[in-house]
Amino acid sequence: MFDDRRPDFQKRQSDAATAKKALLEAARKVAQDPALQERKTQRAEIVRARNVRAAEREAAKKARAAELAAEAARREEEEAQRKIEEEKLAEMIRIEEAEKMVALLAEQKAARDARYAARKAAKKVRRKGL
């Protein structure tokens, strides 16, 4: 009761090996295709160029960041100098106002003392005259 429609184990094994060899041969042909090698080379060049551009962008970005940091430091220094100048000016104004106030108070005291002396002198004159 042998059925010829169903192949035996050796036949199936040899058919599988033949199919595997055919697949490997097709893969080798594709791998050895000069057009494929050319495309791989082009892709590698594109990747290299992309990496170079990315490195250039990164370097430019770092340089810009350094410029911005230097500019910010310069602005901070200018702001600090401006504040110092403003404080000096405000201190000078306070000193000047204090000096004016002292002079005004001295002038007022001198006027008061003069009035007091005049009153005292008038009182003396009145006492002598009576």
Backbone hydrogen bonds in HBPLUS format (Angstrom, degrees):
<---DONOR---> <-ACCEPTOR-->    atom                        ^
c    i                          cat <-CA-CA->   ^        H-A-AA   ^      H-
h    n   atom  resd res      DA  || num        DHA   H-A  angle D-A-AA Bond
n    s   type  num  typ     dist DA aas  dist angle  dist       angle   num
A0012-ARG N   A0008-ASP O   3.10 MM   4  6.41 159.2  2.14 153.2 159.2     1
A0013-GLN N   A0009-PHE O   2.88 MM   4  6.08 155.2  1.94 150.0 157.7     2
A0014-SER N   A0010-GLN O   2.90 MM   4  6.07 160.3  1.94 149.2 153.8     3
A0015-ASP N   A0011-LYS O   2.93 MM   4  6.11 154.6  2.00 145.0 152.5     4
A0016-ALA N   A0012-ARG O   2.95 MM   4  6.13 154.0  2.02 144.4 151.2     5
A0017-ALA N   A0013-GLN O   2.99 MM   4  6.22 155.9  2.05 145.4 152.0     6
A0018-THR N   A0014-SER O   2.91 MM   4  6.08 155.4  1.97 146.0 152.6     7
A0019-ALA N   A0015-ASP O   2.92 MM   4  6.13 158.6  1.96 146.1 152.0     8
A0020-LYS N   A0016-ALA O   2.87 MM   4  6.06 154.8  1.93 145.5 153.0     9
A0021-LYS N   A0017-ALA O   2.91 MM   4  6.13 157.0  1.97 146.9 152.8    10
A0022-ALA N   A0018-THR O   2.93 MM   4  6.16 154.7  1.99 146.6 153.8    11
A0023-LEU N   A0019-ALA O   2.95 MM   4  6.24 156.2  2.01 148.4 154.3    12
A0024-LEU N   A0020-LYS O   2.92 MM   4  6.18 161.8  1.96 150.9 156.1    13
A0025-GLU N   A0021-LYS O   2.85 MM   4  6.02 155.4  1.91 147.9 154.9    14
A0026-ALA N   A0022-ALA O   2.96 MM   4  6.16 155.2  2.02 145.1 151.8    15
A0027-ALA N   A0023-LEU O   2.90 MM   4  6.15 155.4  1.96 148.3 155.4    16
A0028-ARG N   A0024-LEU O   2.87 MM   4  6.11 151.6  1.95 145.5 153.5    17
A0029-LYS N   A0025-GLU O   2.96 MM   4  6.21 156.0  2.02 147.2 153.3    18
A0030-VAL N   A0026-ALA O   3.07 MM   4  6.34 158.2  2.11 146.6 152.0    19
A0031-ALA N   A0027-ALA O   2.88 MM   4  6.07 159.9  1.92 148.3 154.3    20
A0032-GLN N   A0028-ARG O   2.82 MM   4  5.95 145.3  1.94 147.1 156.1    21
A0033-ASP N   A0030-VAL O   3.22 MM   3  5.14 160.2  2.26 101.8 107.3    22
A0036-LEU N   A0033-ASP O   3.11 MM   3  5.32 121.9  2.46 101.1 114.9    23
A0037-GLN N   A0033-ASP O   3.15 MM   4  6.54 158.1  2.20 150.8 156.9    24
A0038-GLU N   A0034-PRO O   2.88 MM   4  6.10 153.9  1.95 145.1 152.4    25
A0039-ARG N   A0035-ALA O   2.90 MM   4  6.19 156.9  1.96 146.8 152.6    26
A0040-LYS N   A0036-LEU O   2.89 MM   4  6.17 158.5  1.94 151.7 157.8    27
A0041-THR N   A0037-GLN O   2.92 MM   4  6.15 156.2  1.97 147.1 153.6    28
A0042-GLN N   A0038-GLU O   2.87 MM   4  6.15 160.9  1.91 151.3 156.6    29
A0043-ARG N   A0039-ARG O   2.83 MM   4  6.05 160.4  1.87 150.5 156.0    30
A0044-ALA N   A0040-LYS O   2.89 MM   4  6.10 157.0  1.94 146.5 153.0    31
A0045-GLU N   A0041-THR O   2.93 MM   4  6.23 155.0  1.99 149.5 156.3    32
A0046-ILE N   A0042-GLN O   2.86 MM   4  6.14 155.6  1.92 149.5 156.7    33
A0047-VAL N   A0043-ARG O   2.83 MM   4  6.10 160.4  1.87 152.5 157.7    34
A0048-ARG N   A0044-ALA O   2.90 MM   4  6.12 158.2  1.95 146.1 152.4    35
A0049-ALA N   A0045-GLU O   2.85 MM   4  6.06 163.4  1.88 150.2 154.7    36
A0050-ARG N   A0046-ILE O   2.82 MM   4  6.02 155.3  1.88 148.0 155.5    37
A0051-ASN N   A0047-VAL O   2.87 MM   4  6.10 156.1  1.93 148.6 155.0    38
A0052-VAL N   A0048-ARG O   2.90 MM   4  6.20 152.7  1.98 148.4 156.2    39
A0053-ARG N   A0049-ALA O   2.92 MM   4  6.19 163.8  1.94 151.2 155.1    40
A0054-ALA N   A0050-ARG O   2.86 MM   4  6.07 155.3  1.92 146.8 154.3    41
A0055-ALA N   A0051-ASN O   2.89 MM   4  6.09 153.8  1.96 144.2 151.3    42
A0056-GLU N   A0052-VAL O   2.88 MM   4  6.17 155.8  1.94 150.0 157.0    43
A0057-ARG N   A0053-ARG O   2.82 MM   4  6.08 159.0  1.86 150.0 155.8    44
A0058-GLU N   A0054-ALA O   2.89 MM   4  6.09 157.3  1.94 146.2 152.7    45
A0059-ALA N   A0055-ALA O   2.86 MM   4  6.10 155.8  1.92 147.1 153.8    46
A0060-ALA N   A0056-GLU O   2.85 MM   4  6.09 159.7  1.90 149.6 155.5    47
A0061-LYS N   A0057-ARG O   2.79 MM   4  5.97 151.7  1.86 146.2 154.9    48
A0062-LYS N   A0058-GLU O   2.89 MM   4  6.14 156.3  1.95 147.5 153.3    49
A0063-ALA N   A0059-ALA O   2.89 MM   4  6.12 157.0  1.94 147.5 154.3    50
A0064-ARG N   A0060-ALA O   2.86 MM   4  6.04 158.1  1.90 147.1 153.1    51
A0065-ALA N   A0061-LYS O   2.88 MM   4  6.11 155.2  1.95 145.0 152.3    52
A0066-ALA N   A0062-LYS O   2.88 MM   4  6.13 152.6  1.96 145.6 153.0    53
A0067-GLU N   A0063-ALA O   2.89 MM   4  6.19 155.0  1.95 147.6 154.7    54
A0068-LEU N   A0064-ARG O   2.83 MM   4  6.10 161.0  1.86 151.9 157.1    55
A0069-ALA N   A0065-ALA O   2.88 MM   4  6.08 154.1  1.95 144.9 152.2    56
A0070-ALA N   A0066-ALA O   2.89 MM   4  6.12 158.0  1.94 148.1 154.1    57
A0071-GLU N   A0067-GLU O   2.83 MM   4  6.06 159.1  1.87 150.7 156.9    58
A0072-ALA N   A0068-LEU O   2.83 MM   4  6.02 157.7  1.88 146.8 153.1    59
A0073-ALA N   A0069-ALA O   2.89 MM   4  6.10 156.6  1.94 146.8 153.2    60
A0074-ARG N   A0070-ALA O   2.87 MM   4  6.09 155.8  1.93 147.1 154.0    61
A0075-ARG N   A0071-GLU O   2.84 MM   4  6.10 159.0  1.89 149.9 155.7    62
A0076-GLU N   A0072-ALA O   2.87 MM   4  6.09 155.9  1.93 147.4 154.2    63
A0077-GLU N   A0073-ALA O   2.93 MM   4  6.15 156.9  1.98 146.9 153.1    64
A0078-GLU N   A0074-ARG O   2.88 MM   4  6.17 159.9  1.92 150.5 156.1    65
A0079-GLU N   A0075-ARG O   2.81 MM   4  6.01 157.5  1.86 148.1 154.8    66
A0080-ALA N   A0076-GLU O   2.84 MM   4  6.07 155.7  1.90 147.9 154.6    67
A0081-GLN N   A0077-GLU O   2.88 MM   4  6.15 159.2  1.92 150.1 155.9    68
A0082-ARG N   A0078-GLU O   2.81 MM   4  6.04 156.6  1.87 148.7 155.6    69
A0083-LYS N   A0079-GLU O   2.89 MM   4  6.12 157.6  1.94 148.5 154.3    70
A0084-ILE N   A0080-ALA O   2.94 MM   4  6.19 157.2  1.99 147.8 154.2    71
A0085-GLU N   A0081-GLN O   2.89 MM   4  6.15 161.3  1.92 150.7 155.7    72
A0086-GLU N   A0082-ARG O   2.83 MM   4  6.08 159.1  1.87 149.9 156.1    73
A0087-GLU N   A0083-LYS O   2.83 MM   4  6.04 157.8  1.88 149.5 155.6    74
A0088-LYS N   A0084-ILE O   2.86 MM   4  6.13 156.9  1.91 150.0 156.6    75
A0089-LEU N   A0085-GLU O   2.86 MM   4  6.09 162.7  1.89 151.8 156.6    76
A0090-ALA N   A0086-GLU O   2.80 MM   4  6.01 161.6  1.84 150.1 155.6    77
A0091-GLU N   A0087-GLU O   2.85 MM   4  6.02 155.7  1.91 145.9 152.8    78
A0092-MET N   A0088-LYS O   2.85 MM   4  6.12 156.3  1.91 149.0 155.8    79
A0093-ILE N   A0089-LEU O   2.88 MM   4  6.15 156.4  1.94 150.2 156.8    80
A0094-ARG N   A0090-ALA O   2.89 MM   4  6.14 158.0  1.94 147.7 153.8    81
A0095-ILE N   A0091-GLU O   2.87 MM   4  6.10 160.5  1.91 150.8 156.1    82
A0096-GLU N   A0092-MET O   2.84 MM   4  6.03 162.3  1.87 148.8 154.2    83
A0097-GLU N   A0093-ILE O   2.82 MM   4  6.02 161.9  1.85 151.9 156.9    84
A0098-ALA N   A0094-ARG O   2.81 MM   4  5.99 154.4  1.88 146.0 153.8    85
A0099-GLU N   A0095-ILE O   2.80 MM   4  6.08 155.9  1.86 150.5 157.2    86
A0100-LYS N   A0096-GLU O   2.86 MM   4  6.14 155.5  1.92 147.4 154.6    87
A0101-MET N   A0097-GLU O   2.81 MM   4  6.04 155.9  1.87 146.6 153.6    88
A0102-VAL N   A0098-ALA O   2.83 MM   4  6.09 156.9  1.88 149.3 155.5    89
A0103-ALA N   A0099-GLU O   2.85 MM   4  6.08 161.0  1.88 148.7 154.2    90
A0104-LEU N   A0100-LYS O   2.76 MM   4  5.98 157.1  1.81 149.3 156.3    91
A0105-LEU N   A0101-MET O   2.79 MM   4  5.99 163.3  1.81 151.0 155.7    92
A0106-ALA N   A0102-VAL O   2.84 MM   4  6.02 156.2  1.89 147.6 154.7    93
A0107-GLU N   A0103-ALA O   2.81 MM   4  6.02 155.1  1.87 146.4 153.7    94
A0108-GLN N   A0104-LEU O   2.77 MM   4  6.03 160.7  1.80 152.5 158.0    95
A0109-LYS N   A0105-LEU O   2.79 MM   4  5.98 154.9  1.86 145.4 152.9    96
A0110-ALA N   A0106-ALA O   2.80 MM   4  6.00 155.4  1.86 145.0 152.3    97
A0111-ALA N   A0107-GLU O   2.87 MM   4  6.14 156.2  1.93 148.0 154.5    98
A0112-ARG N   A0108-GLN O   2.80 MM   4  6.02 159.7  1.84 148.0 154.1    99
A0113-ASP N   A0109-LYS O   2.69 MM   4  5.88 162.9  1.72 152.1 157.3   100
A0114-ALA N   A0110-ALA O   2.82 MM   4  5.99 149.2  1.92 141.4 150.5   101
A0115-ARG N   A0111-ALA O   2.89 MM   4  6.18 156.5  1.94 148.9 154.8   102
A0116-TYR N   A0112-ARG O   2.82 MM   4  6.08 160.8  1.86 151.4 157.4   103
A0117-ALA N   A0113-ASP O   2.77 MM   4  5.94 159.9  1.81 147.2 153.1   104
A0118-ALA N   A0114-ALA O   2.83 MM   4  6.00 151.9  1.91 144.3 152.5   105
A0119-ARG N   A0115-ARG O   2.83 MM   4  6.10 157.5  1.88 149.8 155.7   106
A0120-LYS N   A0116-TYR O   2.85 MM   4  6.08 159.9  1.90 149.7 155.8   107
A0121-ALA N   A0117-ALA O   2.80 MM   4  5.97 156.0  1.86 145.4 152.5   108
A0122-ALA N   A0118-ALA O   2.82 MM   4  6.00 156.3  1.87 146.5 153.4   109
A0123-LYS N   A0119-ARG O   2.82 MM   4  6.02 151.3  1.90 145.5 153.8   110
A0124-LYS N   A0120-LYS O   2.89 MM   4  6.15 151.5  1.97 144.5 152.3   111
A0125-VAL N   A0121-ALA O   2.90 MM   4  6.16 155.2  1.96 147.5 154.1   112
A0126-ARG N   A0122-ALA O   2.90 MM   4  6.12 157.9  1.95 145.9 152.1   113
A0127-ARG N   A0123-LYS O   2.93 MM   4  6.16 152.6  2.00 145.7 153.0   114
A0128-LYS N   A0124-LYS O   2.97 MM   4  6.19 159.3  2.01 149.1 154.5   115
A0129-GLY N   A0125-VAL O   2.86 MM   4  5.93 149.2  1.96 146.1 155.4   116
A0130-LEU N   A0126-ARG O   3.16 MM   4  6.23 130.1  2.42 138.4 148.2   117
